[in-house]
């Protein structure tokens, strides 16, 4: 609600009283008795003057309580610094300062990603069109975004025609006693197809293990051939939804390589990463959609060269949409934030417009705390060891 301040100094007392009552009612959210006590009038007078205010003295604005709260100023600063077309910096609730324990941190991390996903869903729901080809990567941020799109569909129904969905990463073979990982790209593609009403034949899943025990050159040819068949037929996607990750011990590859036989082709690579890279820097290796790179400035000397070789070997064994092709997508929405991913986020933003990180996001959905810290660190002398927000 905004005050009409024209000729405010010369307003008759009744008009000013009506405005004051409207402010206390709509902005301070006081009931009529409290407003009356504050201004020395009875509740019936409050009601009468509210009608007077609504008659043209004030303007009322209807807000959706489910709408994300955006820090547009810090988003614009990051856009200007790095040439990202759209930065959606979400004011996360509760604020970071209120998260003061390990248990609260874990719960807040999930809630943070839900709020980022809600903001991404609001953006996407307004930009999806008939005939769109939509690519999805793996990860929690992408899955939560699909779930949030389902909520937007319920709140503001829209229908589409001619859309298709493509997964950018296959699933490992999962034993029958374990459920399919809902954060894998194939599962997310199926979920998004369900939300948008896409026919099953128009959902392109890799449907194969995403690693193979083949020489790198043969694997690259196989991966391109497997995926190119869908890409050549359907063309480059119009929209891609991707996430950013860090190869820490809880990452799905490191969490399962000792027990998942399907990951045997990368067992030795992951073992070496755990033994030589992560002890030196637990956030050294980052990924966008399981395309990995060594974080800028994370390691020095021989250890950095070893890490680069391991990352190259890991990437060569992953069957996925070639990043060069995915990067031709018109709208690439990256959903990620929080302190755990901050070093990777800073490295990613610094290395945008290079070949190092693969996919160049056109829309970045992150939390305002992370965006502000990125801006501060970009304006400071280069030091990619910045810790970022204390807890998000």
N, C-alpha and C positions, 0 to 999 in steps of 0.2 A: 504494500500500500504506500502511496506517495502523497505527501501534502501538496495541495494547490497553494503555492506561496505568492501568487500574483496579488499585488496590492495588500499583502498580509498586514503591513503596518497600519493601514487605514481601515481594517475590517471592523465592522460593528462587533460588539462583544458577543452577541448570540452566535455569529459565524465562527468566531475563534473558539468559543466554548464547544461547539459542535465538533470542530477539528480536534480539540484536546481530548474529547470523549472518544472519538474514533481512534486516535492514536493509542490511548490506554486500552481500548477494547481489542483492537486488531493486532497491534504490535506488541503491547505488553501482556496481552491475553488475560486481562482482569475481567472478573464477572461484573454485573451491573452494580451490585452493592459495593464492591471494592472501588469501582470508578466513582460512584456517588460519594463515598467517604473521602476519596482523594480530592474531589473538586467541590465538596460541600453542597451537593444536590441529591435529590431523592432518586430511586431507581426508575420511577415513571419519567422523570425529566431526562434521565440518561437515554431511555428508549426513544423519546421524542427527538432528542438531539442527534441520535444515531441516524434516524430517518432523514433528518435535515442534512447531515453530512453526506449520506449516500445520494442525496438529491443533486449533487454536483460539486460539493466542496472538496471531496477526496476521491481518489481513484483506487479501486480495489484490484488486486492481482491474484489470480487463482494459481496456486502452486501444488504440484503433485508431490505428496510426501515420499514417494518411491523414487523420485528423480535424483540422480547423482548431484552432489554439490561440487562445483568445479572452480578451481582457482585459475581463472582465465589469464591473469596477469603473469603468473610464473610460467604457464603454458606458452604464452606468446614470447616470453624471453627465451625459452629453450628452442622454440621454432626459429627464432631469428638467429640464434647462435649456431645451430647445426643444420639449418635448411630442411628440417622436418616439416612437412606441409601442415599437419595437425597434431598438436600435443594436448591430450585430455588429462589434466592433472587433478585427480580426485581428492577432495578433502575427506580423508578417512575418519570415521567415527567408530570407536573412541580415538582421540588423538594419541600420538606415539607416547607422549609424556605420561599417559595414564596406564601404560603397560609396564608393570614393575615386577613381574615374576616369570619364571620359566613356563609355568602352566598358562598364565595369561598371554605370554608371547606366542605359544603354540596355537592357542585359540584365536588370537588376534591375526596370526598369519593366514589362517583359513578365512577369517572374516574379511581381511584386507583383500584377498583375491576374489571373494564374492562381490565386494563393492567395486573393484576394478572391472570385474566381469559384467556387473550391472551397467556400468558406464559404457563399456564396449557394446553391450546389447542395445542400449538406447541409440548409439551412433549407427550401428549396423541396421537396426530395424527401420531407420529413416532412409537408409541408402540402398537397401536391397531392392532389386528390380526383377521383373519378369525376364526369364532367359539367362539369368546370371549363372556362371560356373563358379562354384565356391570351393576353394581348397582349404583343408584343415590339417594342422599339425598335431603332435601329441602334447600332453601336459595338462596340469591342473587348471591353469588360466584359460586355456582353450575350452576345456570341458565345462568349466563354470560359466563361460560365456554362452555356450550352447544351452545350458540349463536356464540362464537368464533370458535368452531369446524366447524360450518356451513361456516364461512369465510375461514377457512383453506381448507375446501373441495373445495370451489370455486377457491382458489389460487393454490392448489396442489391436483388435483383430485385423489382420490383412491376409489376403490370399495371393498366391503367385502361380505363375504357369511357366513351364519350359525350363525350370531350373535344374541344375545337376550339381552333384557334390563329388569331390575327389579327395582321397586320402593322400598325404604326402609321405607316409611311412607305414610299412607293414607291421604285423604283429608277430611276436615269437610264437612258436608252437607251445600252447599251454596245456599241461597235463589235465586230464578229465576231472581230477579232484580239485582243480583250482579254477575259480571264475575268471573270465576274460577281464583284463585290466581296463577299466572304464576310461583311463587316461591315455590309452593308445589311440593313434590317429584313426585306425580302421573303425574302432568302436565309436569314436567321436563322429566320424563321417556318417555312420548309421544313425546315430542319435540326431544329428542335424537334419538328415533327410527326413526323419520322422517329424521333427518340429515343423519343417517347411512343406511337408506333404509331397516330397519328391519320390517318384516311383523307384522301386528297388533296382530296376535296370539302369537307372540314371545315377546310381551311387557307385563310384569307381573306387573299390578298395584294392589295396595291393594284394591282400589275401595270401601272402607268402611270408616266410621268416625274413626279417630285415637284415640278417647277416648270413653269409655263406662262406664255406671253406673253399674258396677259389682264388687263383691269382688275381691281383688287383685289376689288371687290364681286362681279363675275362669277366670279372664281376661288374666292372663299369659298363661293359658292353651289354651284359645281361640285364643290369638294372635299367639302363636306358631303353633297351628293347621292350622290357616288360611294361615300363611306364609310358614310353613314347606311343605305344599303341593307343592308349586312352587319350593322351595329350594331342596326338596328331588328328584323331577323330574329332575331339571336342574343342580343340584349340586351347590357348592360354587362358587360365582362370581370370575372371573379372575381380574377384575378391579372395584374399587369403587371410586366414586367422591363425596366428602363430604365437608361440610363447618363447621365453628365454629361460635357460636353466644353467646350473653349475654342476659339474661332475664331482659331486661330493659323495660320501659313503651311502647316502640315502637315495641317490639317483637310481633309476630303475635298472640301469646296466650294472652298476657296482653292487647293488643290493641283491642281485639274483645270479651273478655269473658263476658262483660256485655250485649252484644247484640246478641251473637250467642248462641242460645239454645242448639246447639250440644255440646257446651263446659260445659253444666250444671254439668256433673260429676266432673269437676275440678274447678267449681266456687269457692268453699270455700277454696280450696288449694291456688288458685291464689290470692284470696282476702287476705289471711293471709300472703302470700309472699309480697304483696304490702304494707300491714300494718306493718309488723314486720321486714322484711329482707331488702327491698330496701331502707327504710329511713336510715338504719345504713350503708349500702354499696350498691350503685346502680349497682356495677359490681360483686356482691357476687356469683351469680349463672350463670354458663356457660353451654354450650351444644355443642355436636358434633352430627349433624343430629337429633336434638331434643331428645338426650339422655343427661339428665341434671346431673350436679354435683356441689357441693359447692366448690368454688374456694379456694385453699390452702391459709390459713392465712387471709382470708377476714373478718371473724368474730371470736369472742372469747366467751368462757363460755357458758352460757345457751342459748344465741341467736344463737350460732353456732349449738348446739344440736337441737334447734327448726328448724333451716333451713335444717339440714340434714334430719329430719323427713319429712318435707314438700317436699323436693326433692325426697325422696324415694317414698312417696305417689304419686307424680306427675308421676314419671317414671313407677310406677305399673299400671297406668291407660292409658298408651300410647301404642297402638297397633303398633308394629314396628318389624323389623327384630331383633332378639336377638343379642346384641352386640358381644357375644361370637362367634356366627356364622359368623357375618360380619367380625370379626377380622381374620378369616381364609382366607380371600381374599388375593390373591397374591400381588396385587398392590393397595394400598389405597392412593389416592391423596387428600390431604387436602388443600383447597384454602381459605386463610383468611389473613387479615392484617389490618393495620391502628391503630390509637391511641385508638379508641373506644373499640376495641377488645384486646388491648394490655395486660391488666391484665389477661384476660382469656387465651390468647396465652401463656404468661409466665407460668401460672399455668399448662396449658396443657403440655407444653414441659417438665416442671419439673416432672410431674407425668406420663410421658410416661413409658411404661413397668410396669405399675401397673393396677389393675382392676378398679381404680377410674374413669378413663375417657373413658373406654370402648374400642373404636377403636384406634389402634396404627398405625398412619400414616407411610407409607414407603416413601412417597414423600410429602414434605411440600413446597407449593408455597406461598410466602409472599413477602412483600416489603423489600428492603435492609435496610431501616431505622429501621423497626421492628426487622429484623434478628440481626442487629448490637446491638440494645438495649437488646435483649434477651441474646446475648453472654455476654455483659457487666454485666447484672444482674446475670447470672449464675455464673460468675467468682467472683461476689461480695458476701458478707454475705447474707444469705437467707432473703429476705424481699419482700413478694409478693404484697406489697402495691405500688410497683414501678409504676410510672405514665406513663413511656414510652415516645414515641415521642409526642411532643406538639400538632401537628395537622397533620393528614394524612387522 
